[in-house]
Amino acid sequence: MIFITGASGFVGGHLVDYLSAKGHRVRCLARSESSRKHLLAKGAEVISGNVTQAETLKNILNPDDFVVHLVGIIEEKGGSTFESVHCKGTSNLVVEAKRAGVRHFFYQSALGADRNSWSGYLKTKAEAEDIVRQSGLRHTIFRPSLIIGPWDGFTKKLMDMLKHSPVVPIPGEGTARFQPVYIKDWLACMGKVIEEPGSYGSTYEIGGPEHLTYREMLEELSKAMGQNRPVFNIPMGIMRFGASVLEKVLSSPPVTSDQLKLLEQDNICDPRAIEKNFGFVPIKYEEALKDFIVQ
C-alpha cells in the first residue's frame, strides 16, 4: 500500500494518477470533504485527517505501508504556518509511522533547504528533513527545484499575468537561476524509489538539465503561449514595498516578501543530478512547456 499525504495538491494529484495507472493500491489522507470526494473519484482509498492534528493520525498506518509525505505550504495563512505544517506535521506523521513500523518513509523537501536560511520556508523544510533522518525509519528525501506541469500553481500565476499584461513584468533584474523539472520526470524518479526503496535511502537533489534565469523562463513561457510581449523590469524596492502593503490588507496576496527574496537567489543543483542518481536525462524546460501549454 502507498500512503500519501498532500494527495490533493499538484504533485500529489499527479502521483495518485501515476500509481493508480501502474496498479498500485493508494490510500490518501484528506483534510477536507472536497479533497476526499476528489480522491475517491480517482479510485483511491481515503482517510480523513490533518497532519497538524496528531489525534487524527492515530492508527492510520500499517507495517507494509510506503509513506509518501508531500504536505507543504509556500506561504503562511492563519494557523497554517511553516512551523506547524512542515515541522509539527512531519513530526506527527513520523510518530505514527514509527508506531506502525512502516517499510519506508518518503519526504518531499525543497532545493536550498537550510536550517540557517533567512527563509521560513527553507528553514522549516530543513528542520523537517532532520525529523525524518533522526526517526530511525528507512527513508528517502527529495530536494526538488521548481516542479512544473499541468495544474502547477507557479506556471498558472505566470500565465495569468502574461495573458492580462501588455508587457512581461520582471521583479528586479530577473537574473536568479532556477532548474525547473517536469512533473513526468519527478514521477519517474519517484517510481524508481517506490519499486526499489532499498537503493534510494538518502537525500537527492532533483532538478532539470539546465540552469535558467527567471527572465529566461518567462520569455520561454511567453513564446510557448504564442505571446510576444516586451520585457519590463520593475525595481525590486518597489516590488517589496507593494508586497508589504498587500500582505497587510489581503489574506492571500499575489506575492509575499519572502517569495520576492527567493526570486533574488539561485535555486540550482548539478544539471546531471537526475541522470547520475536515477539513470535518465530529464527533458528541458522548452520541451516540457510544449507538452502541456496550450496556446
Buried (B, 14 or more C-beta within 10 A) or exposed (E): BBBBBBBBBBBBBBBBBBBBEEEBEBBBBBBEEEBBEBBEEBEBEBBEBBBBEBEBBEEBBEEEBBBBBBBBBEBBEEEEBBBBBBBBBBBBBBBBBBEBEBBBBBBBBBBBBBEEBEBBBBBBBBBBBEBBEEBEBBBBBBBBBBBBBBEBEBBEEBBEBBEEEEEBBBBBBBEBBBBBBBBBBBBBBBBBBBEEBEEBEEBBBBBBBBBBBBBBBBBBBBBBBEBEBEEEBBEBEEBBEBBEEBBEEEEEBEBBBBBBBBBBBBBBBEBEBBEEBBEEEBBBBBEBBEBBBEE
